[in-house]
Amino acid sequence: MPENDYTPTEIMTIAAARRLKNGTVCFVGIGLPSAAANLARLTHAPGVVLIYESGAIGAKPQVLPLSIGDGELAETADTVVSVPEIFRYWLQGGRVDLGFLGAAQIDRFGNINTTVIGGTYESPRVRLPGAGGAPEIATEAREIAIILQHSKRSLVDKLDFVTSSGFLAPTNERNGPQPRGRRRTTVVTDLGVLESDPATHELILTTLHPGVSPRRVRDATGWDLKLAAHPETTPIPTANELHALRDLHARTAAAHGRAASVD
């Protein structure tokens, strides 16, 4: 692929990576979140501190980990601590700036499903990996970023199961969405960027990727998506960003026989 061309997944990963600043303490999920976080480390934010659920702090993997137990994380980390310490001291202690998560489904208030799709909990159409540490990350990190492909199957009006809470949708017993510890939520997709409105906590479209229309994003969303007054346009990926991302995936494929995230 020519250096100045890019795929929807590449611009999604790069746009997500740009959310991380130098010095950010980031609790990272496996897959696309890990690709974006490590891309930030390899480009504009070399001082980002990546924390993984297995206890690795300051991990600097040369290839993308296949799981939180990948030895690459421990071998390249500044230190490795116990899982209870990661959650009790670092996460619950308010020391994590950003939680970077994936999702199978999200709703308009940033609630996440990674448990079951369709049917019932006991007999679903699809059973997913489940919660892991995501519920704690989603409620205790100072800010949350979610990265996923944009479709009506993933951005839904009603979740099949609430694995990790964002803000609860209105019910007869509650007068509007209720916070569960979450602050700002950003959702980066292959079509654009959604951010939580400070007043309503509802996700609104704030940024479009180049060539993507608001109509296309709304048609791919399972609820009546609201738009910011003046949506911005994502800057196109730079040659340096594309080279770093492709090189990271190439090293990962050479090490593991495949890339550790969606191409």
N, C-alpha and C positions, 0 to 999 in steps of 0.2 A: 504494500500500500504506500502511495506517495506520502512524503513527510507532511505535506500540507492538507491531506485528506484525513478524516477521522470518522470513527463509527459512533453511533449514539451512545454506546456503553463507554467509549473513551471520553467523550465530552462530559458524560455524567460523572465518571470517576474523577476527572480533572476538576470539574466544578465543585465536587465534594471536597477534594483535597485543598482547594483554595480557602475553605472555611477554617482551616487550621492555621494558627499563627505560631510564630517562633516562641517557644517557651510554654505553649499550651500543654496541660496535663490531660491526656486523652485516654479514656478507657475504650479499648478497641474490640469490636466483634470480628469474627472470621469471615472471609469472603470479600465481597465488595468493600465493606468498611475498612478492612485491613489493607486492601490495595490502595484505597484513597489516602489513608493515614500514612502509609509508607511512601507513597508518591510525594506527599507534602514534605516528609523528612528528607527525601532525596533531592528536592528542588528548593523551594522557598523557605522552608521551616526546618533547618537542620537541628534546631534545639528543641523540637517538640518531644515531649516525654510520653512514650507509648506504654500503656499498662494493659496486660492481658490477664484474663480471669484466673489462669493457672498460677499467678503470683509473680510473673516476670515484670519488672519495672525498668523502664528505659531500654526496652528491646530495640535492636537495630538489625532485624533480619535481612540477609542478602537475597533470600527468596521468600515468597509468601508462605506462611504456615498453613498446613492443611487442617490443623486443629489447635486448640489452646494448649494441648500437650506436646506440640511439636518441639523437638529438642533444639531447633534453630532459635527459638525464643529464649530459652534458658542460657544457651551458649553465647548469645549476643547481648544479654541484658546487663544493666548496671548492677542489679541485684535481683535475687529471687527470694520472695517471702512466702509465708503460708497463705492459703486461700482465706482463712478467717481474718488474717491481718489485712489483706487486700480489701475485703468488704468492710470490716469494722473500722479500721484506722484510716484507710485512704478514701474509700467511697462514702461511708456513713459519716466520716469526719469532715466532709466538705472539701476534700483536697483534690477532687476531680473537676476540671473545668468543663470538659465535654465528653459525653458518652456517644460513641459512634456505633449505630446499630443497623442491622438489616431487618426485614419483615416480610412475611407472606401477605399479610393484609394490614392496612391502616384505615382508620376512619377520619372524619373531618376534625376531630379533636386530638388526633395524634395517638389514640389508643392502638396497640399493636397486637396482632395475632401471629404466633408462630407455633401453634399447638395442633389444631384440627381444621380441616376444610370440609364443609358439607356434612349432612347427616347429623348425628348426635355425637357427644363426646365418647360414648361407649362404642359407637359404630359409625365412625366418620367415613366420608368418601376418601379422604387423604389424611393420614396421621403424620404430622411434621415433627422435627427434632424436639420441639418444646421450649421451655423457658430458659434453662441455663441461668446465667446471672442477669439476664435482661430486665426482669421486673425491678430488681434493686438499682441497676444502672439507670433505668428510665425515671425513677423517682428521686434518686439521690444526687445524680450529677447536676452541675449548675446549669447545663444546657444540653440539649439532645439534638443530634443529627441522625437522620434516617436516610438510607440510600436503597432504592429499589426501582424496578422497571415499572413504567406508568401504563396501567390498563384498568378497566373496570373490575377485573378480577382481583387486583391488588389494592386499589383505592376504592373502598366500598362504603355504602351508606350505613350498613350494619355489619359488625364483625361476627363471624361464626363462633368466635371464642375470644375473650379478652385475656391475653397472656400478660401484657405489660401495660399499665395504665398511663394515660396522658391526662386528659380532662374528661370527666364523666359527662355523657350527653344528658340533656334535660329529661327529667321524668316527673311524674305526678308528685313524687315525694320531695323533689329538689327544685329549687327555684333557679334554674340555669346550671351551666357546667360547674363542677366542683373541682378544685385543684387537688392533686395528689403529690405535691412536692415538686412537680415539674415546673421549670421556668420556660424560656423560649425553646420552641421546637422548630427545626428546619428539616424539610424533606426535599432531597435532591433526586430527581428522576432523569430518565433519558429524554424528557421533553422540556423540563424547566425546573424551577425551584419554588416550593411553597413554604411559607413561614406563618407561624401562629400570630394572629392578631392580638395585641396586648389587651384589648378591651373585651373581645368575645372568646378568645382562646381558639377560635376556629382557624384552620389552615386556609390561607388565601394565596393565589398565584402572584408572585412578585417578580419573577424573572423567566424569560423564555429563551431557550437555546436558539441559535441562529437558524432561520428557515422554518421555525415552528410557529403556528398561528394560535391565538387564544382559543379559537373554535376547536382546533384539534385537541388541545389539552382538556377542554371542558367535555368534549365528546368521549374522552378516554377516562373520565372520572365518574365514580359511582354516585356522587351527590352533586347538587347544584353549586359548583365551584365559583366562589367569588374572586374577582380580579382586583389587584391594586389599581389605584387611579392611573398610574403611569408605569406599567411593567417595564423593567429593564431588559436588556439583551445580554446574555452571557458572552463575554469576550471569547473569541475563538481560541482553541488551544495553541500554545506556542510550540515551535519546533523542539525546544528543550523539554517541555512537558511531555510531548508525544514520544520523544526518544527515551526519556526516563521511564515512562510507563511501559512501553513496548519492550525495553531492555529488561525491566523487572519481570514481566510475564515470560520473556524468553528464558531467563535464568531459572524461573520457577518450573517451566515446562521441562527444561533440561535436567533439573534436579528430581522432579517428581513424576515426569512423564506426561504432565498436563498442567495447565494453569490452575491456580487456586481460586479463581473467580470467573464469573461469566465473561466471555469475550463478545 
